[in-house]
Amino acid sequence: MTELLIVYHSKTGGSRQMAEAAATAAEGEAPTVLKPAAEAGPEDLLRADGYIFCAPENLAAIAGVMKDFFDRCYYPVLGQIEAKPYAQMVCAGSDGTNAVRQIARIAQGWRLREVQEPLIVCTHAQTPEEILAEKTIAEEELAKCRDLGQALAAGLSMGAF
């Protein structure tokens, strides 16, 4: 049985909502594990057959907790997860592209296979108050997250990846 691992970090709720939406849709297609980045480790990556990485962009970079996940896991799984499929979702206040680039570079080092275009959800949070406020992701954006999760899980379950 194939397993999809969704690793996420969220301080203000945006990325969590995105990851939960993807996981809910994915569960109908394949066994899915949703895990906060602070709790995920190399054993989770080794057990899974595919991945979704979901993180906020903070100060034009992936959030520190997500970076810590990659730092803790990179070398312990290097050479053991090659060619596994992955996708990514980023919750950003204005741009998100640098966080996407950083995650893609890490995935390239692991020799993962990107199977869907990165999904960036922009909250347009620009002031300190907006940036720190609890986020509510719009239904149309959550639908995109569900589509991404369902598609990746379906591809895993059908052996397409």
TORKOL-4160 file (C-alpha; in steps of 0.2 Angstrom, whole numbers, padded with zeros to 4 digits, m for minus):
161
<pt num="1" X="0000" Y="0000" Z="0000"/>
<pt num="2" X="0007" Y="0017" Z="m0005"/>
<pt num="3" X="0008" Y="0031" Z="0008"/>
<pt num="4" X="0008" Y="0050" Z="0005"/>
<pt num="5" X="0017" Y="0061" Z="0018"/>
<pt num="6" X="0012" Y="0079" Z="0020"/>
<pt num="7" X="0024" Y="0089" Z="0030"/>
<pt num="8" X="0019" Y="0107" Z="0035"/>
<pt num="9" X="0023" Y="0121" Z="0046"/>
<pt num="10" X="0011" Y="0135" Z="0051"/>
<pt num="11" X="0012" Y="0149" Z="0063"/>
<pt num="12" X="m0004" Y="0159" Z="0058"/>
<pt num="13" X="m0015" Y="0144" Z="0051"/>
<pt num="14" X="m0013" Y="0147" Z="0033"/>
<pt num="15" X="m0001" Y="0133" Z="0028"/>
<pt num="16" X="m0010" Y="0122" Z="0041"/>
<pt num="17" X="m0027" Y="0125" Z="0032"/>
<pt num="18" X="m0019" Y="0121" Z="0015"/>
<pt num="19" X="m0011" Y="0105" Z="0021"/>
<pt num="20" X="m0027" Y="0099" Z="0029"/>
<pt num="21" X="m0036" Y="0102" Z="0013"/>
<pt num="22" X="m0024" Y="0092" Z="0003"/>
<pt num="23" X="m0024" Y="0078" Z="0016"/>
<pt num="24" X="m0043" Y="0077" Z="0017"/>
<pt num="25" X="m0044" Y="0075" Z="m0002"/>
<pt num="26" X="m0029" Y="0063" Z="m0003"/>
<pt num="27" X="m0036" Y="0051" Z="0010"/>
<pt num="28" X="m0049" Y="0046" Z="m0002"/>
<pt num="29" X="m0036" Y="0040" Z="m0014"/>
<pt num="30" X="m0021" Y="0033" Z="m0003"/>
<pt num="31" X="m0016" Y="0032" Z="0015"/>
<pt num="32" X="m0010" Y="0049" Z="0020"/>
<pt num="33" X="0000" Y="0055" Z="0035"/>
<pt num="34" X="m0001" Y="0074" Z="0039"/>
<pt num="35" X="0013" Y="0079" Z="0050"/>
<pt num="36" X="0019" Y="0095" Z="0057"/>
<pt num="37" X="0037" Y="0099" Z="0052"/>
<pt num="38" X="0043" Y="0100" Z="0070"/>
<pt num="39" X="0037" Y="0082" Z="0073"/>
<pt num="40" X="0042" Y="0074" Z="0056"/>
<pt num="41" X="0059" Y="0065" Z="0054"/>
<pt num="42" X="0069" Y="0054" Z="0042"/>
<pt num="43" X="0059" Y="0039" Z="0047"/>
<pt num="44" X="0043" Y="0047" Z="0040"/>
<pt num="45" X="0052" Y="0051" Z="0023"/>
<pt num="46" X="0058" Y="0034" Z="0022"/>
<pt num="47" X="0041" Y="0026" Z="0025"/>
<pt num="48" X="0032" Y="0036" Z="0013"/>
<pt num="49" X="0031" Y="0034" Z="m0006"/>
<pt num="50" X="0027" Y="0052" Z="m0010"/>
<pt num="51" X="0027" Y="0069" Z="m0002"/>
<pt num="52" X="0019" Y="0086" Z="m0001"/>
<pt num="53" X="0029" Y="0100" Z="0008"/>
<pt num="54" X="0018" Y="0115" Z="0014"/>
<pt num="55" X="0026" Y="0130" Z="0022"/>
<pt num="56" X="0024" Y="0148" Z="0024"/>
<pt num="57" X="0036" Y="0160" Z="0016"/>
<pt num="58" X="0044" Y="0171" Z="0030"/>
<pt num="59" X="0055" Y="0186" Z="0025"/>
<pt num="60" X="0057" Y="0179" Z="0007"/>
<pt num="61" X="0062" Y="0162" Z="0013"/>
<pt num="62" X="0055" Y="0146" Z="0019"/>
<pt num="63" X="0050" Y="0147" Z="0037"/>
<pt num="64" X="0063" Y="0142" Z="0050"/>
<pt num="65" X="0054" Y="0127" Z="0057"/>
<pt num="66" X="0052" Y="0119" Z="0039"/>
<pt num="67" X="0070" Y="0123" Z="0036"/>
<pt num="68" X="0074" Y="0114" Z="0052"/>
<pt num="69" X="0064" Y="0099" Z="0046"/>
<pt num="70" X="0075" Y="0098" Z="0030"/>
<pt num="71" X="0091" Y="0101" Z="0040"/>
<pt num="72" X="0087" Y="0086" Z="0051"/>
<pt num="73" X="0082" Y="0075" Z="0037"/>
<pt num="74" X="0093" Y="0079" Z="0023"/>
<pt num="75" X="0108" Y="0068" Z="0026"/>
<pt num="76" X="0099" Y="0053" Z="0035"/>
<pt num="77" X="0089" Y="0050" Z="0019"/>
<pt num="78" X="0101" Y="0056" Z="0006"/>
<pt num="79" X="0102" Y="0042" Z="m0008"/>
<pt num="80" X="0087" Y="0033" Z="m0001"/>
<pt num="81" X="0072" Y="0042" Z="m0007"/>
<pt num="82" X="0077" Y="0046" Z="m0025"/>
<pt num="83" X="0064" Y="0047" Z="m0039"/>
<pt num="84" X="0050" Y="0048" Z="m0027"/>
<pt num="85" X="0036" Y="0061" Z="m0032"/>
<pt num="86" X="0033" Y="0077" Z="m0023"/>
<pt num="87" X="0023" Y="0093" Z="m0024"/>
<pt num="88" X="0024" Y="0109" Z="m0014"/>
<pt num="89" X="0012" Y="0122" Z="m0007"/>
<pt num="90" X="0018" Y="0139" Z="0000"/>
<pt num="91" X="0007" Y="0152" Z="0009"/>
<pt num="92" X="0014" Y="0169" Z="0006"/>
<pt num="93" X="0010" Y="0187" Z="0010"/>
<pt num="94" X="0015" Y="0194" Z="m0007"/>
<pt num="95" X="0026" Y="0183" Z="m0017"/>
<pt num="96" X="0031" Y="0165" Z="m0012"/>
<pt num="97" X="0043" Y="0161" Z="m0026"/>
<pt num="98" X="0059" Y="0161" Z="m0016"/>
<pt num="99" X="0052" Y="0148" Z="m0004"/>
<pt num="100" X="0047" Y="0138" Z="m0019"/>
<pt num="101" X="0064" Y="0139" Z="m0026"/>
<pt num="102" X="0072" Y="0134" Z="m0009"/>
<pt num="103" X="0061" Y="0119" Z="m0007"/>
<pt num="104" X="0064" Y="0114" Z="m0026"/>
<pt num="105" X="0083" Y="0115" Z="m0023"/>
<pt num="106" X="0082" Y="0103" Z="m0008"/>
<pt num="107" X="0071" Y="0091" Z="m0018"/>
<pt num="108" X="0083" Y="0092" Z="m0032"/>
<pt num="109" X="0097" Y="0087" Z="m0020"/>
<pt num="110" X="0087" Y="0072" Z="m0014"/>
<pt num="111" X="0083" Y="0068" Z="m0033"/>
<pt num="112" X="0064" Y="0069" Z="m0030"/>
<pt num="113" X="0053" Y="0070" Z="m0045"/>
<pt num="114" X="0042" Y="0085" Z="m0045"/>
<pt num="115" X="0025" Y="0079" Z="m0052"/>
<pt num="116" X="0014" Y="0095" Z="m0050"/>
<pt num="117" X="0018" Y="0113" Z="m0052"/>
<pt num="118" X="0020" Y="0122" Z="m0035"/>
<pt num="119" X="0005" Y="0130" Z="m0028"/>
<pt num="120" X="0007" Y="0148" Z="m0020"/>
<pt num="121" X="m0007" Y="0155" Z="m0010"/>
<pt num="122" X="m0005" Y="0174" Z="m0008"/>
<pt num="123" X="m0014" Y="0181" Z="0008"/>
<pt num="124" X="m0008" Y="0199" Z="0003"/>
<pt num="125" X="m0003" Y="0202" Z="0021"/>
<pt num="126" X="0008" Y="0217" Z="0021"/>
<pt num="127" X="0008" Y="0226" Z="0038"/>
<pt num="128" X="0015" Y="0218" Z="0054"/>
<pt num="129" X="m0003" Y="0216" Z="0060"/>
<pt num="130" X="m0009" Y="0207" Z="0045"/>
<pt num="131" X="0007" Y="0196" Z="0044"/>
<pt num="132" X="0005" Y="0191" Z="0062"/>
<pt num="133" X="m0014" Y="0188" Z="0061"/>
<pt num="134" X="m0023" Y="0171" Z="0060"/>
<pt num="135" X="m0026" Y="0167" Z="0042"/>
<pt num="136" X="m0042" Y="0161" Z="0034"/>
<pt num="137" X="m0038" Y="0154" Z="0017"/>
<pt num="138" X="m0052" Y="0157" Z="0004"/>
<pt num="139" X="m0062" Y="0142" Z="m0002"/>
<pt num="140" X="m0056" Y="0143" Z="m0020"/>
<pt num="141" X="m0038" Y="0142" Z="m0014"/>
<pt num="142" X="m0042" Y="0127" Z="m0003"/>
<pt num="143" X="m0050" Y="0119" Z="m0018"/>
<pt num="144" X="m0033" Y="0120" Z="m0027"/>
<pt num="145" X="m0025" Y="0112" Z="m0012"/>
<pt num="146" X="m0038" Y="0098" Z="m0012"/>
<pt num="147" X="m0035" Y="0095" Z="m0031"/>
<pt num="148" X="m0016" Y="0094" Z="m0028"/>
<pt num="149" X="m0018" Y="0082" Z="m0014"/>
<pt num="150" X="m0030" Y="0071" Z="m0023"/>
<pt num="151" X="m0020" Y="0071" Z="m0039"/>
<pt num="152" X="m0004" Y="0066" Z="m0030"/>
<pt num="153" X="m0012" Y="0052" Z="m0020"/>
<pt num="154" X="m0022" Y="0045" Z="m0035"/>
<pt num="155" X="m0006" Y="0045" Z="m0045"/>
<pt num="156" X="0003" Y="0036" Z="m0031"/>
<pt num="157" X="m0011" Y="0023" Z="m0029"/>
<pt num="158" X="m0012" Y="0020" Z="m0048"/>
<pt num="159" X="0007" Y="0018" Z="m0049"/>
<pt num="160" X="0008" Y="0032" Z="m0061"/>
<pt num="161" X="0023" Y="0039" Z="m0052"/>
